Amino acid sequence: MSNRADDITRLHWIEAAKGLGVMFVILVHSIIPIVNPVTIHLSSFTIPLFFILAGLTYNNTKHQKNLGAFISSRARQYLIPYFLLYVIIMTMFVPLASTVDTYLTPDQLLFWFLYGNGPPNSAMHLWFLPVLFLGMVLFVISDRVLKDAPMAARWLLVVTFPVVAVLIQSLFAPNLVPWRLSSAFLAATFVLLGNEMRRVRELKPWGATSVPRTTAMLVILVVFLIFTSNLNGFTDIAVDNYGVNAWLYILNGTIGTILVFSASSLLLRFSDTRRLLMALGANSQEVYEIHPVTFYLIPLVALLVGFPITDPILMYNLWPARFVIGIAISVPLASRVLTQSKFLSFLFRGSFQPRIVPTSAQGSQTV
């Protein structure tokens, strides 16, 4: 039986991996719609990282006994924020549509909401929540069915699910897939891979036994990921874009996740970095949901001081400011505001209950 210190260490590296992943997501969102080497390489694994983490942290023995309770809890956690936040955004678009160029009219926003996907090339970031939920449902059902089957049966699904995803995508192409069902099967594939990692390594931190060896491994993984992500090109699972090849997407997602896992274990050695990653990881869902709002502060402040930004090229070049503001505002907002109000906790996380958040200095704390 593991001692408490071991349990805390496990929580720390997982939270740090979430934090690093959210940081990468904010960076990609601050740069797009520009496609450059940063967005190409990071988009290849940032979203798969969270799918794999969902499988890694899934307790098969515990949840197989009551799948209904698990699915219900995840429905509250992901679908309540998705529907409520989407409805709030649609409501805000109604008065803004007549005075501000929101690029979508309220009726268009309603259509894509009911369709469950889109609009093309500009999907709202909330898409991640139902895809993660559907991917988890596909996984837990298959895990229950195959609980007594040999390992080969589970790995057969790792091959089958991507085939189903590509088939669904091809049936609807060039149109988007309703409710991103194809992406849900890819999400389930990554969840499966994450759960297999748990079976092999449990929740042990990743990385080599020494800093030099871990650093060398990171360099090798980075070089390999740059090569393979260049082959696959820019990916955006939000609009059914898996790059040149879905299998390359799966490979890149897995390699990039291992890279983040190893890097998070290494970065925990540095106190300042540890505090930032832990804060990001502990509030990852709320930070993800709220960070795009902070991007609008730049044109708003410019307008208030009398220098409205009308040049789109100038706006795109301000992505470093969006990235810094996205982290600097989202983290304290999530940890000190959204988690302190029962109403806001329900709105952004689907629960009125406080949760346990690991800290770098102590075992855990309730927020």
VEXZA-80207 format. One record per residue (C-alpha): residue in three letters; x, y negated, z negated. Coordinates in Angstrom, 1 decimal, always signed. Layout:
% VEXZA-80207
  aa     xx     yy     zz
 ala      X      Y      Z
...
END
This chain:
% VEXZA-80207
  aa     xx     yy     zz
 met   +0.0   +0.0   +0.0
 ser   +1.4   -3.4   +1.0
 asn   +2.1   -6.0   -1.7
 arg   +0.6   -9.5   -1.7
 ala   +3.8  -11.1   -0.3
 asp   +3.7   -8.9   +2.7
 asp   +0.0   -9.7   +3.3
 ile   +0.7  -13.4   +3.1
 thr   +3.6  -13.1   +5.5
 arg   +1.3  -11.3   +8.0
 leu   -1.3  -14.1   +7.7
 his   +1.4  -16.7   +8.2
 trp   +2.8  -15.4  +11.5
 ile   -0.7  -14.8  +12.9
 glu   -1.9  -18.4  +11.9
 ala   +1.4  -19.7  +13.3
 ala   +0.7  -17.9  +16.6
 lys   -2.8  -19.4  +16.7
 gly   -1.3  -22.8  +16.1
 leu   +1.3  -22.5  +18.8
 gly   -1.4  -21.3  +21.2
 val   -3.7  -24.2  +20.4
 met   -0.8  -26.6  +20.9
 phe   -0.3  -25.2  +24.4
 val   -4.0  -25.4  +25.1
 ile   -4.1  -29.1  +24.2
 leu   -1.0  -29.7  +26.3
 val   -2.6  -28.0  +29.4
 his   -5.8  -29.9  +28.9
 ser   -3.9  -33.2  +28.6
 ile   -2.3  -32.7  +32.0
 ile   -5.0  -31.2  +34.1
 pro   -6.3  -31.8  +36.8
 ile   -2.6  -32.1  +37.7
 val   -1.1  -28.7  +38.6
 asn   +2.6  -28.6  +37.8
 pro   +5.1  -26.1  +36.4
 val   +3.9  -26.8  +32.9
 thr   +0.3  -26.0  +33.6
 ile   +1.2  -23.1  +35.9
 his   +3.3  -21.3  +33.3
 leu   +1.2  -22.1  +30.2
 ser   -2.1  -21.3  +31.9
 ser   -0.8  -17.8  +32.6
 phe   -1.0  -16.8  +28.9
 thr   -2.6  -19.4  +26.6
 ile   -6.2  -18.1  +26.8
 pro   -5.2  -14.4  +26.9
 leu   -3.3  -15.0  +23.7
 phe   -6.5  -15.6  +21.8
 phe   -8.2  -12.6  +23.3
 ile   -5.3  -10.4  +22.3
 leu   -5.3  -12.0  +18.8
 ala   -9.0  -11.0  +18.5
 gly   -8.1   -7.4  +19.2
 leu   -5.0   -7.5  +17.0
 thr   -7.0   -8.7  +13.9
 tyr  -10.0   -6.4  +14.5
 asn  -10.2   -3.8  +11.7
 asn  -11.5   -0.7  +13.5
 thr  -12.0   +1.4  +10.4
 lys  -14.0   -1.3   +8.7
 his  -16.2   -2.6  +11.5
 gln  -16.9   +0.7  +13.3
 lys  -19.2   +1.6  +10.4
 asn  -21.5   -1.4  +11.0
 leu  -21.1   -2.9  +14.5
 gly  -24.4   -4.8  +14.2
 ala  -23.1   -6.9  +11.3
 phe  -19.8   -7.6  +13.1
 ile  -21.5   -8.6  +16.4
 ser  -24.0  -10.8  +14.5
 ser  -21.2  -12.5  +12.6
 arg  -19.3  -13.2  +15.9
 ala  -22.5  -14.4  +17.5
 arg  -22.9  -17.0  +14.7
 gln  -19.3  -18.0  +14.9
 tyr  -19.1  -18.5  +18.7
 leu  -22.6  -18.9  +20.1
 ile  -24.0  -21.3  +17.6
 pro  -21.3  -23.9  +18.2
 tyr  -21.5  -23.3  +22.0
 phe  -25.2  -23.9  +22.3
 leu  -25.4  -26.7  +19.7
 leu  -22.4  -28.7  +21.0
 tyr  -23.4  -28.2  +24.6
 val  -26.9  -29.6  +23.8
 ile  -25.4  -32.5  +22.0
 ile  -23.2  -33.3  +25.0
 met  -26.2  -33.1  +27.4
 thr  -28.2  -35.4  +25.1
 met  -25.3  -37.9  +25.2
 phe  -25.1  -37.8  +29.0
 val  -28.7  -39.1  +29.3
 pro  -28.1  -42.7  +28.0
 leu  -24.6  -42.8  +29.5
 ala  -25.6  -41.7  +33.0
 ser  -27.0  -45.2  +33.9
 thr  -24.0  -47.2  +32.7
 val  -20.9  -44.9  +32.8
 asp  -19.5  -42.7  +35.5
 thr  -19.8  -39.3  +33.7
 tyr  -19.3  -37.4  +37.0
 leu  -22.3  -35.2  +36.2
 thr  -25.9  -36.2  +36.0
 pro  -28.0  -34.8  +33.1
 asp  -29.9  -32.5  +35.4
 gln  -26.6  -31.2  +36.9
 leu  -25.3  -30.6  +33.4
 leu  -28.5  -28.7  +32.5
 phe  -28.2  -26.5  +35.6
 trp  -24.7  -25.4  +34.8
 phe  -25.7  -24.8  +31.2
 leu  -28.5  -22.5  +32.3
 tyr  -26.2  -20.8  +34.9
 gly  -23.6  -20.2  +32.3
 asn  -20.6  -21.2  +34.5
 gly  -19.3  -24.3  +36.2
 pro  -19.3  -26.9  +37.5
 pro  -16.6  -25.9  +40.0
 asn  -13.2  -27.1  +39.0
 ser  -14.4  -29.1  +36.0
 ala  -15.9  -26.6  +33.6
 met  -16.5  -27.8  +30.0
 his  -14.0  -26.4  +27.6
 leu  -16.8  -24.7  +25.5
 trp  -16.8  -21.9  +28.1
 phe  -14.3  -20.0  +26.0
 leu  -16.7  -19.3  +23.2
 pro  -19.3  -17.1  +25.0
 val  -16.5  -15.4  +27.0
 leu  -14.7  -14.4  +23.8
 phe  -18.0  -13.2  +22.3
 leu  -19.0  -11.1  +25.4
 gly  -15.4   -9.7  +25.6
 met  -15.5   -8.7  +22.0
 val  -18.9   -7.1  +22.4
 leu  -17.6   -5.0  +25.3
 phe  -14.6   -4.0  +23.3
 val  -16.3   -3.0  +20.1
 ile  -18.9   -0.9  +21.9
 ser  -16.3   +0.9  +23.8
 asp  -14.2   +1.3  +20.7
 arg  -17.1   +2.9  +18.9
 val  -17.8   +5.2  +21.8
 leu  -14.1   +6.3  +22.0
 lys  -13.3   +6.4  +18.3
 asp  -12.5  +10.1  +18.5
 ala  -11.1  +10.1  +22.0
 pro   -7.4  +10.4  +22.8
 met   -5.3   +7.3  +23.5
 ala   -5.5   +8.0  +27.2
 ala   -9.2   +7.2  +27.2
 arg   -8.6   +3.8  +25.8
 trp   -5.9   +3.0  +28.3
 leu   -8.2   +4.1  +31.0
 leu  -10.4   +1.2  +30.1
 val   -7.4   -1.1  +30.3
 val   -7.3   -0.1  +34.0
 thr  -11.1   +0.1  +34.5
 phe  -12.2   -3.3  +33.0
 pro  -10.0   -5.4  +35.4
 val  -11.3   -3.4  +38.4
 val  -14.9   -4.2  +37.3
 ala  -14.0   -7.9  +36.8
 val  -12.5   -8.2  +40.3
 leu  -15.5   -6.3  +41.7
 ile  -18.0   -8.7  +40.1
 gln  -16.0  -11.7  +41.2
 ser  -15.9  -10.5  +44.8
 leu  -19.7   -9.9  +44.8
 phe  -20.3  -13.6  +44.0
 ala  -17.4  -15.2  +45.8
 pro  -17.1  -18.0  +46.8
 asn  -19.7  -18.9  +44.1
 leu  -19.0  -18.8  +40.4
 val  -20.1  -15.7  +38.5
 pro  -23.1  -16.4  +36.2
 trp  -22.1  -16.5  +32.6
 arg  -18.6  -15.6  +33.6
 leu  -19.3  -11.8  +33.3
 ser  -16.1  -11.0  +35.3
 ser  -14.1  -13.1  +32.9
 ala  -15.7  -11.3  +30.0
 phe  -14.4   -8.0  +31.3
 leu  -10.9   -9.5  +31.5
 ala  -11.3  -10.8  +28.0
 ala  -12.2   -7.3  +26.9
 thr   -9.1   -6.0  +28.5
 phe   -6.9   -8.3  +26.5
 val   -8.8   -7.5  +23.3
 leu   -8.1   -3.8  +24.0
 leu   -4.4   -4.5  +24.5
 gly   -4.3   -6.5  +21.2
 asn   -6.0   -3.7  +19.4
 glu   -3.4   -1.2  +20.8
 met   -0.7   -3.5  +19.5
 arg   -2.3   -3.2  +16.0
 arg   -2.4   +0.6  +16.3
 val   +1.3   +0.7  +17.1
 arg   +2.7   -2.2  +14.9
 glu   -0.2   -2.8  +12.4
 leu   +0.2   -6.5  +11.5
 lys   +3.9   -6.7  +11.2
 pro   +5.6   -9.9  +12.3
 trp   +7.2   -9.7  +15.8
 gly  +10.8  -10.5  +16.7
 ala  +14.1   -8.8  +16.3
 thr  +15.9   -8.2  +13.0
 ser  +18.1  -11.3  +13.3
 val  +17.7  -14.9  +14.6
 pro  +20.3  -14.4  +17.5
 arg  +18.6  -11.3  +18.7
 thr  +15.2  -12.9  +18.5
 thr  +16.5  -15.9  +20.4
 ala  +18.0  -13.7  +23.1
 met  +14.7  -11.8  +23.4
 leu  +12.8  -15.1  +23.7
 val  +15.1  -16.3  +26.5
 ile  +14.6  -13.0  +28.4
 leu  +10.8  -13.2  +28.0
 val  +10.7  -16.9  +29.1
 val  +12.8  -16.1  +32.3
 phe  +10.6  -13.2  +33.1
 leu   +7.4  -15.1  +32.5
 ile   +8.5  -18.0  +34.6
 phe   +9.2  -15.7  +37.5
 thr   +5.9  -13.8  +37.3
 ser   +3.7  -16.8  +36.6
 asn   +5.2  -18.5  +39.7
 leu   +4.2  -15.4  +41.7
 asn   +0.6  -15.6  +40.4
 gly   +0.2  -19.4  +40.5
 phe   -2.1  -21.6  +38.5
 thr   -4.9  -19.8  +36.8
 asp   -8.1  -21.1  +35.3
 ile  -10.3  -18.3  +33.9
 ala  -12.9  -20.9  +33.1
 val  -13.8  -21.0  +36.8
 asp  -13.0  -17.4  +37.7
 asn   -9.5  -18.2  +39.0
 tyr   -7.2  -15.4  +38.0
 gly   -4.4  -16.5  +40.3
 val   -3.1  -14.4  +43.3
 asn   -3.7  -11.1  +41.5
 ala   -5.7  -10.2  +38.3
 trp   -3.1   -7.6  +37.4
 leu   -0.4  -10.3  +37.4
 tyr   -2.7  -12.3  +35.2
 ile   -2.9   -9.4  +32.7
 leu   +0.9   -8.9  +32.8
 asn   +1.6  -12.6  +32.3
 gly   -1.0  -12.8  +29.5
 thr   +0.6   -9.9  +27.7
 ile   +4.2  -11.1  +28.1
 gly   +3.3  -14.6  +27.1
 thr   +1.5  -13.4  +24.0
 ile   +4.5  -11.3  +22.9
 leu   +6.6  -14.4  +23.5
 val   +4.4  -16.5  +21.2
 phe   +4.3  -13.8  +18.6
 ser   +8.1  -13.6  +18.5
 ala   +8.5  -17.4  +18.6
 ser   +6.0  -17.9  +15.7
 ser   +7.9  -15.5  +13.5
 leu  +11.1  -17.5  +14.2
 leu   +9.5  -20.9  +13.8
 leu   +8.2  -20.1  +10.3
 arg  +11.7  -20.4   +9.1
 phe  +11.5  -24.2   +9.5
 ser   +9.3  -25.9   +6.9
 asp   +8.0  -28.9   +8.9
 thr   +7.2  -26.7  +11.9
 arg   +5.5  -24.1   +9.7
 arg   +3.2  -26.7   +8.1
 leu   +2.1  -28.0  +11.5
 leu   +1.5  -24.6  +13.1
 met   -0.3  -23.4  +10.0
 ala   -2.6  -26.4  +10.0
 leu   -3.3  -25.9  +13.7
 gly   -3.8  -22.2  +13.4
 ala   -6.0  -22.3  +10.3
 asn   -8.4  -24.7  +12.1
 ser   -7.9  -23.4  +15.6
 gln  -11.6  -23.1  +16.6
 glu  -12.5  -26.6  +15.4
 val   -9.4  -28.2  +16.9
 tyr  -10.1  -26.5  +20.2
 glu  -13.7  -27.7  +20.2
 ile  -13.0  -31.3  +19.2
 his   -9.7  -32.2  +20.9
 pro  -11.0  -33.2  +24.4
 val  -13.0  -36.0  +22.7
 thr   -9.8  -37.6  +21.5
 phe   -8.6  -38.0  +25.1
 tyr  -11.2  -40.7  +25.6
 leu   -9.6  -42.9  +23.0
 ile   -6.9  -44.1  +25.4
 pro   -9.2  -45.7  +28.0
 leu  -11.5  -46.9  +25.2
 val   -8.6  -48.7  +23.4
 ala   -7.3  -50.1  +26.7
 leu  -10.8  -51.5  +27.4
 leu  -11.1  -53.0  +24.0
 val   -7.8  -54.9  +24.3
 gly   -8.7  -56.2  +27.7
 phe   -6.6  -53.8  +29.9
 pro   -9.1  -51.4  +31.4
 ile   -7.5  -48.4  +33.1
 thr   -8.9  -48.1  +36.6
 asp   -6.0  -46.4  +38.4
 pro   -6.5  -42.6  +38.2
 ile   -2.7  -42.1  +38.8
 leu   -1.9  -44.2  +35.8
 met   -4.4  -42.3  +33.7
 tyr   -2.9  -39.0  +34.7
 asn   +0.6  -40.3  +33.8
 leu   -0.6  -41.0  +30.3
 trp   -0.8  -37.3  +29.5
 pro   +1.9  -37.4  +26.8
 ala   -0.2  -39.9  +24.9
 arg   -3.2  -37.6  +25.3
 phe   -1.2  -34.7  +24.0
 val   +0.1  -36.5  +20.9
 ile   -3.3  -38.0  +20.1
 gly   -5.0  -34.7  +20.6
 ile   -2.9  -33.1  +17.9
 ala   -2.5  -36.1  +15.6
 ile   -6.3  -36.7  +15.4
 ser   -7.8  -33.2  +15.9
 val   -5.9  -31.5  +13.1
 pro   -6.8  -33.9  +10.2
 leu  -10.3  -34.3  +11.6
 ala  -10.8  -30.6  +11.6
 ser   -9.2  -29.8   +8.2
 arg  -10.5  -32.9   +6.3
 val  -13.8  -33.6   +7.9
 leu  -15.3  -30.8   +9.8
 thr  -14.6  -28.2   +7.1
 gln  -15.7  -30.4   +4.2
 ser  -19.3  -30.8   +5.5
 lys  -21.6  -27.9   +5.5
 phe  -23.5  -29.3   +8.4
 leu  -20.4  -29.9  +10.5
 ser  -19.0  -26.5   +9.5
 phe  -22.2  -24.9  +10.8
 leu  -22.1  -27.1  +14.0
 phe  -18.5  -26.2  +14.8
 arg  -18.1  -22.7  +13.3
 gly  -21.6  -21.4  +12.8
 ser  -21.2  -20.9   +9.1
 phe  -21.9  -22.9   +5.9
 gln  -19.4  -20.8   +4.0
 pro  -15.8  -22.0   +3.2
 arg  -13.0  -19.8   +4.5
 ile   -9.7  -18.7   +3.2
 val   -6.8  -20.5   +4.8
 pro   -3.2  -19.3   +4.2
 thr   -0.7  -21.9   +3.2
 ser   +3.1  -21.9   +3.5
 ala   +3.8  -22.4   -0.2
 gln   +1.0  -20.4   -1.8
 gly   -1.0  -17.3   -1.2
 ser   -4.2  -18.8   +0.1
 gln   -6.6  -21.7   -0.5
 thr  -10.3  -22.2   +0.1
 val  -11.3  -25.1   +2.4
END
